[in-house]
Amino acid sequence: MPDKNLKQIIIRLIKWILIALILYFIYRQISAQWEQVKEYDWTINWIYFVLSIIILQIGLFYKSYLWSRVLACFGTHLPPMRAFKVAYLSNLGRYVPGKIVQFAGIMYLARKEGVREDVAVSSFALTQLFDTPAGIIAVFLYYFLLGTSYDKISNYLPLTIVLGAVSILGIAVIMVPALLERTLNLMLRVIRKPALEFKLEKKIGFGFLFLYFIAWNIFGFSFYLFLQAVAEVPVNYFAEACFIYTAAYLIGYWALFAPGGIGVREGVMGALLYEVGGVIKSVAYTVGLAARLWFFIGEITITFLALMVRSRE
């Protein structure tokens, strides 16, 4: 038992060291050109900022609605508002390293709403099979629309290959219903839950993939408005905003050592704003940090809204 506890402590320590190193890297990028940061015309367009928060919250609610539709595929009805409550109260578990707390939160809150634990976990896993490939498709689509030169993203080639493989694998699973059922039941076996009989028609699967692609565009638009509020970027910056936000969010989300993608998302966002978006390097990393605060404001406000939703009687 002591050895096990020591191992857990070491793993947690390594995770926080990695996060600290990433945050230190961001600090170095900003401090090295601090004069440029100070001289930058930092003004906030509050109309754009408020609009960006509103669109961000629309996107968050839309994703919880999609989860309620995925639940319906398991024969479970959960009204959109209660799905919204479960999704965003359990979502706070993202800020703990790994995904275990988030899974546990979903199971607990969904059970209170009358959703079986195995269905809650399976539906959450299924949303990831739609959400992540849809985001990767958006990244590649906007990359090609931007006509970004290879030199600008050559450092990300290994990651690009991994993202492409994940996207292809996700689509393959959606295309083969039997493989999808086996994948979900394998996850249930890991957490010691009974297997489910589940069939999803391919056209419904691709329909969900498209709906999640729309979700990424909503978030990209909210980020575009945020950039218009705080940075000097062109009006025709939508494709860049969608590409940068989606890539940074996905990488941060799946960096399991970083709770809520802290450090990773900001670092990737700063790098892409500079390398792809053409923003001054030090300013790009500062905006990446500011984007964390912006997203946190959106999450906190929508969490308060979720708390106001009445649970099942």
Secondary structure per residue as TSV (DSSP state, phi and psi in degrees):
chain	resnum	aa	ss	phi	psi
A	1	M	-	360.0	-45.9
A	2	P	H	-58.6	-39.4
A	3	D	H	-62.5	-39.2
A	4	K	H	-65.5	-43.5
A	5	N	H	-63.8	-40.4
A	6	L	H	-63.2	-41.1
A	7	K	H	-62.0	-43.4
A	8	Q	H	-63.1	-40.2
A	9	I	H	-63.6	-42.6
A	10	I	H	-64.2	-42.8
A	11	I	H	-61.9	-45.2
A	12	R	H	-63.3	-39.4
A	13	L	H	-63.2	-43.1
A	14	I	H	-62.2	-41.9
A	15	K	H	-59.3	-47.7
A	16	W	H	-70.8	-29.5
A	17	I	H	-65.6	-42.6
A	18	L	H	-60.6	-44.8
A	19	I	H	-61.8	-43.5
A	20	A	H	-62.1	-39.8
A	21	L	H	-64.4	-41.0
A	22	I	H	-65.0	-45.1
A	23	L	H	-64.2	-35.4
A	24	Y	H	-65.8	-39.5
A	25	F	H	-60.1	-44.2
A	26	I	H	-62.0	-43.4
A	27	Y	H	-58.8	-42.7
A	28	R	H	-64.3	-38.9
A	29	Q	H	-63.7	-36.4
A	30	I	H	-78.7	-46.8
A	31	S	H	-68.1	-29.4
A	32	A	T	-63.7	-26.9
A	33	Q	T	-127.8	44.4
A	34	W	H	-60.5	-32.4
A	35	E	H	-62.4	-39.7
A	36	Q	H	-64.9	-38.0
A	37	V	H	-64.1	-44.1
A	38	K	H	-66.5	-36.0
A	39	E	H	-82.7	-11.9
A	40	Y	S	-66.0	144.2
A	41	D	-	-78.5	82.1
A	42	W	-	-81.0	100.0
A	43	T	-	-130.4	149.4
A	44	I	-	-112.7	123.2
A	45	N	-	-86.1	102.0
A	46	W	H	-67.2	-26.9
A	47	I	H	-65.0	-48.7
A	48	Y	H	-63.1	-38.8
A	49	F	H	-64.1	-47.4
A	50	V	H	-63.7	-41.8
A	51	L	H	-60.9	-39.5
A	52	S	H	-63.8	-38.9
A	53	I	H	-66.3	-41.4
A	54	I	H	-62.7	-47.3
A	55	I	H	-64.9	-38.4
A	56	L	H	-58.9	-44.0
A	57	Q	H	-69.3	-34.4
A	58	I	H	-60.8	-43.2
A	59	G	H	-62.5	-41.8
A	60	L	H	-64.7	-42.5
A	61	F	H	-66.2	-39.9
A	62	Y	H	-59.5	-40.8
A	63	K	H	-67.6	-36.1
A	64	S	H	-68.5	-33.5
A	65	Y	H	-64.0	-42.2
A	66	L	H	-61.7	-36.8
A	67	W	H	-62.6	-39.0
A	68	S	H	-63.9	-32.9
A	69	R	H	-72.2	-35.8
A	70	V	H	-65.0	-40.8
A	71	L	H	-57.6	-36.4
A	72	A	H	-61.5	-28.4
A	73	C	T	-66.4	-20.6
A	74	F	T	-95.6	9.0
A	75	G	T	76.2	19.8
A	76	T	-	-112.4	126.7
A	77	H	-	-101.9	121.3
A	78	L	-	-131.7	114.6
A	79	P	-	-52.9	143.9
A	80	P	H	-51.4	-39.9
A	81	M	H	-67.5	-36.9
A	82	R	H	-76.1	-31.6
A	83	A	H	-63.6	-38.9
A	84	F	H	-59.7	-43.3
A	85	K	H	-64.0	-48.9
A	86	V	H	-61.3	-45.4
A	87	A	H	-60.4	-44.2
A	88	Y	H	-94.5	-13.2
A	89	L	H	-80.9	-40.3
A	90	S	H	-71.6	-25.1
A	91	N	G	-62.4	-22.5
A	92	L	G	-63.3	-19.7
A	93	G	G	-66.0	-13.0
A	94	R	G	-62.8	-23.6
A	95	Y	G	-84.6	10.6
A	96	V	S	-111.0	132.4
A	97	P	S	-51.2	141.8
A	98	G	S	82.5	-175.0
A	99	K	S	-116.4	4.4
A	100	I	H	-63.2	-46.3
A	101	V	H	-64.3	-38.6
A	102	Q	H	-63.7	-43.2
A	103	F	H	-60.5	-46.6
A	104	A	H	-62.1	-40.0
A	105	G	H	-63.6	-41.9
A	106	I	H	-63.4	-44.9
A	107	M	H	-62.3	-44.7
A	108	Y	H	-66.0	-50.4
A	109	L	H	-69.9	-37.1
A	110	A	H	-66.7	-38.0
A	111	R	H	-60.9	-37.7
A	112	K	H	-64.9	-23.4
A	113	E	T	-96.0	8.5
A	114	G	T	88.5	13.8
A	115	V	-	-98.6	128.4
A	116	R	-	-61.6	146.6
A	117	E	H	-61.2	-42.8
A	118	D	H	-64.8	-36.4
A	119	V	H	-68.7	-40.8
A	120	A	H	-61.0	-47.3
A	121	V	H	-67.0	-44.4
A	122	S	H	-62.3	-41.9
A	123	S	H	-67.0	-37.7
A	124	F	H	-64.4	-44.0
A	125	A	H	-61.8	-39.5
A	126	L	H	-65.4	-37.5
A	127	T	H	-62.1	-34.3
A	128	Q	H	-67.7	-34.0
A	129	L	H	-67.5	-24.6
A	130	F	H	-90.1	-44.7
A	131	D	H	-66.8	-51.6
A	132	T	H	-64.9	-50.3
A	133	P	H	-60.1	-37.3
A	134	A	H	-62.5	-40.2
A	135	G	H	-65.4	-41.6
A	136	I	H	-64.6	-39.9
A	137	I	H	-59.9	-42.3
A	138	A	H	-61.9	-41.3
A	139	V	H	-60.4	-49.3
A	140	F	H	-66.2	-39.5
A	141	L	H	-60.4	-50.0
A	142	Y	H	-72.4	-26.6
A	143	Y	H	-61.8	-46.5
A	144	F	H	-70.7	-35.9
A	145	L	H	-64.7	-33.8
A	146	L	H	-74.9	-21.0
A	147	G	T	64.1	32.9
A	148	T	-	-64.3	133.7
A	149	S	-	-69.1	152.5
A	150	Y	H	-61.8	-36.1
A	151	D	H	-56.6	-34.5
A	152	K	H	-71.2	-23.4
A	153	I	H	-122.3	11.6
A	154	S	G	-58.1	-31.6
A	155	N	G	-67.1	-18.2
A	156	Y	G	-102.0	12.0
A	157	L	H	-58.1	-48.7
A	158	P	H	-58.1	-41.7
A	159	L	H	-66.0	-38.7
A	160	T	H	-61.2	-41.1
A	161	I	H	-64.0	-43.3
A	162	V	H	-62.0	-45.9
A	163	L	H	-62.0	-41.7
A	164	G	H	-62.8	-41.7
A	165	A	H	-65.1	-41.6
A	166	V	H	-62.6	-42.1
A	167	S	H	-62.6	-46.1
A	168	I	H	-63.2	-42.4
A	169	L	H	-63.2	-43.0
A	170	G	H	-61.5	-43.8
A	171	I	H	-66.0	-38.9
A	172	A	H	-61.9	-41.6
A	173	V	H	-63.4	-41.2
A	174	I	H	-64.7	-36.1
A	175	M	H	-73.5	-22.9
A	176	V	-	-115.4	94.9
A	177	P	H	-53.0	-39.2
A	178	A	H	-64.2	-39.0
A	179	L	H	-67.4	-37.5
A	180	L	H	-62.9	-44.4
A	181	E	H	-63.1	-42.0
A	182	R	H	-65.2	-38.9
A	183	T	H	-62.9	-45.8
A	184	L	H	-65.5	-41.4
A	185	N	H	-70.0	-28.4
A	186	L	H	-64.6	-41.3
A	187	M	H	-64.5	-39.5
A	188	L	H	-65.5	-36.7
A	189	R	H	-64.5	-37.0
A	190	V	H	-61.3	-38.6
A	191	I	T	-97.7	14.5
A	192	R	T	60.9	47.2
A	193	K	-	-115.2	150.5
A	194	P	-	-65.7	152.0
A	195	A	-	-67.9	153.6
A	196	L	-	-115.4	145.4
A	197	E	-	-91.6	119.2
A	198	F	-	-145.0	129.2
A	199	K	-	-128.1	132.8
A	200	L	-	-130.1	117.3
A	201	E	-	-63.7	145.8
A	202	K	H	-59.6	-39.4
A	203	K	H	-66.2	-33.0
A	204	I	H	-70.0	-40.9
A	205	G	H	-60.0	-45.9
A	206	F	H	-70.0	-28.6
A	207	G	H	-63.3	-43.6
A	208	F	H	-64.5	-39.4
A	209	L	H	-58.1	-42.9
A	210	F	H	-66.5	-40.9
A	211	L	H	-64.4	-36.5
A	212	Y	H	-73.0	-30.1
A	213	F	H	-62.4	-40.4
A	214	I	H	-60.9	-40.8
A	215	A	H	-58.1	-43.8
A	216	W	H	-63.2	-34.5
A	217	N	H	-69.7	-34.6
A	218	I	H	-63.0	-46.0
A	219	F	H	-64.3	-38.9
A	220	G	H	-61.9	-38.2
A	221	F	H	-67.5	-39.3
A	222	S	H	-64.2	-38.6
A	223	F	H	-68.1	-37.3
A	224	Y	H	-58.6	-45.3
A	225	L	H	-65.0	-37.6
A	226	F	H	-61.6	-44.6
A	227	L	H	-63.6	-39.0
A	228	Q	H	-63.3	-28.9
A	229	A	H	-77.4	-33.7
A	230	V	H	-119.2	-14.8
A	231	A	S	-129.3	159.5
A	232	E	-	-89.5	80.7
A	233	V	-	-116.5	153.4
A	234	P	-	-63.5	161.1
A	235	V	S	-65.1	-37.1
A	236	N	S	-87.8	57.2
A	237	Y	-	-113.2	13.7
A	238	F	H	-63.6	-46.0
A	239	A	H	-61.9	-42.9
A	240	E	H	-61.3	-43.4
A	241	A	H	-62.1	-45.1
A	242	C	H	-63.7	-44.5
A	243	F	H	-61.4	-50.2
A	244	I	H	-66.9	-46.5
A	245	Y	H	-62.9	-49.3
A	246	T	H	-64.6	-45.5
A	247	A	H	-61.8	-46.5
A	248	A	H	-65.1	-41.1
A	249	Y	H	-66.0	-46.4
A	250	L	H	-62.3	-44.9
A	251	I	H	-64.3	-42.0
A	252	G	H	-65.2	-40.0
A	253	Y	H	-64.4	-41.4
A	254	W	T	-92.7	4.4
A	255	A	-	-81.1	85.6
A	256	L	T	-62.4	-20.8
A	257	F	T	-76.3	-17.2
A	258	A	S	-105.0	110.6
A	259	P	G	-61.5	122.6
A	260	G	G	66.0	16.5
A	261	G	G	70.5	16.6
A	262	I	T	-57.7	130.4
A	263	G	T	88.5	-50.0
A	264	V	H	-67.1	-51.2
A	265	R	H	-59.7	-45.0
A	266	E	H	-64.3	-40.5
A	267	G	H	-64.5	-46.5
A	268	V	H	-65.1	-41.3
A	269	M	H	-62.4	-44.5
A	270	G	H	-62.3	-44.4
A	271	A	H	-62.2	-43.6
A	272	L	H	-72.3	-36.1
A	273	L	H	-60.5	-35.4
A	274	Y	H	-79.3	-51.5
A	275	E	H	-77.0	-35.8
A	276	V	T	-105.6	-40.7
A	277	G	T	-84.0	-11.1
A	278	G	-	75.3	16.8
A	279	V	-	-84.1	144.7
A	280	I	-	-51.1	136.8
A	281	K	H	-53.4	-54.5
A	282	S	H	-64.3	-37.0
A	283	V	H	-67.7	-38.5
A	284	A	H	-59.4	-44.9
A	285	Y	H	-70.7	-32.9
A	286	T	H	-65.5	-42.3
A	287	V	H	-64.4	-37.3
A	288	G	H	-59.2	-41.7
A	289	L	H	-67.7	-41.1
A	290	A	H	-63.3	-32.7
A	291	A	H	-64.8	-31.4
A	292	R	H	-63.1	-44.4
A	293	L	H	-63.6	-42.1
A	294	W	H	-59.2	-47.8
A	295	F	H	-67.1	-36.4
A	296	F	H	-63.2	-40.6
A	297	I	H	-60.1	-44.6
A	298	G	H	-62.3	-42.4
A	299	E	H	-68.0	-42.0
A	300	I	H	-64.0	-45.1
A	301	T	H	-65.1	-39.2
A	302	I	H	-74.7	-26.4
A	303	T	H	-67.3	-40.7
A	304	F	H	-62.0	-39.4
A	305	L	H	-63.5	-40.3
A	306	A	H	-63.6	-36.8
A	307	L	H	-64.3	-25.1
A	308	M	H	-80.1	-14.4
A	309	V	S	-75.8	130.7
A	310	R	-	-74.2	137.0
A	311	S	-	-76.5	171.6
A	312	R	-	-61.3	136.5
A	313	E	-	-67.8	360.0
